[in-house]
Amino acid sequence: MSEAGAPDETTTWPELAISLYDRLTGRNAEITYDFEDMEVDVPSKTGEDPDYAHWRIDGTLTVTTREKE
């Protein structure tokens, strides 16, 4: 939390995804993402001169959460 009790602001996409997942975990939540011809070059490592895998996503990705038994 930041000053005056206001929530901290999310500044990056990974922070947003982690924050959303953390809030929904254990609440039987479902997150659905729909992609249409999305293309991403995924680096093989951090640092200098990584190789890249080219991913193409066209469809639906559903993430569900549930409490551990």
C-alpha positions as CSV (number, residue, x, y, z in Angstrom):
1,M,0.0,0.0,0.0
2,S,1.2,3.5,-0.7
3,E,0.5,6.7,1.2
4,A,-3.0,7.3,2.6
5,G,-4.0,3.7,2.2
6,A,-4.2,3.8,-1.6
7,P,-3.2,0.5,-3.3
8,D,0.2,0.4,-5.0
9,E,0.0,0.9,-8.7
10,T,1.0,-1.9,-11.1
11,T,3.5,-0.6,-13.6
12,T,4.3,-3.7,-15.8
13,W,2.2,-6.4,-17.5
14,P,3.9,-9.2,-15.4
15,E,3.0,-7.4,-12.2
16,L,-0.6,-7.0,-13.4
17,A,-0.9,-10.7,-14.3
18,I,0.7,-11.8,-10.9
19,S,-1.5,-9.4,-9.0
20,L,-4.7,-10.6,-10.7
21,Y,-3.8,-14.3,-10.3
22,D,-3.0,-13.8,-6.6
23,R,-6.3,-12.0,-5.9
24,L,-8.3,-14.8,-7.7
25,T,-6.5,-17.8,-6.4
26,G,-8.7,-19.8,-4.0
27,R,-11.9,-18.1,-5.1
28,N,-12.7,-20.7,-7.8
29,A,-12.0,-17.9,-10.4
30,E,-11.5,-18.3,-14.1
31,I,-9.6,-16.0,-16.3
32,T,-10.1,-16.3,-20.1
33,Y,-7.9,-14.7,-22.7
34,D,-8.9,-14.6,-26.4
35,F,-6.1,-14.2,-28.9
36,E,-6.5,-13.5,-32.6
37,D,-3.3,-13.9,-34.7
38,M,-1.0,-12.8,-31.8
39,E,2.7,-13.3,-32.4
40,V,5.4,-13.2,-29.8
41,D,9.1,-13.7,-29.9
42,V,10.1,-15.4,-26.7
43,P,13.7,-15.1,-25.6
44,S,15.6,-18.3,-24.5
45,K,17.4,-16.4,-21.7
46,T,17.8,-13.0,-20.1
47,G,20.9,-11.0,-20.9
48,E,22.7,-10.4,-24.1
49,D,22.2,-12.3,-27.4
50,P,19.4,-14.7,-26.6
51,D,17.9,-17.0,-29.2
52,Y,14.2,-16.5,-29.8
53,A,11.3,-18.9,-30.3
54,H,8.5,-17.5,-32.4
55,W,5.0,-18.2,-31.0
56,R,1.8,-17.7,-32.7
57,I,-1.4,-17.8,-30.6
58,D,-4.8,-17.9,-32.2
59,G,-7.5,-19.1,-29.9
60,T,-8.5,-19.1,-26.2
61,L,-6.4,-19.7,-23.1
62,T,-8.4,-20.3,-19.9
63,V,-6.7,-20.2,-16.5
64,T,-8.7,-21.6,-13.6
65,T,-7.8,-21.5,-9.9
66,R,-8.9,-23.7,-7.1
67,E,-8.0,-24.3,-3.5
68,K,-5.6,-27.2,-2.7
69,E,-7.3,-30.1,-1.1
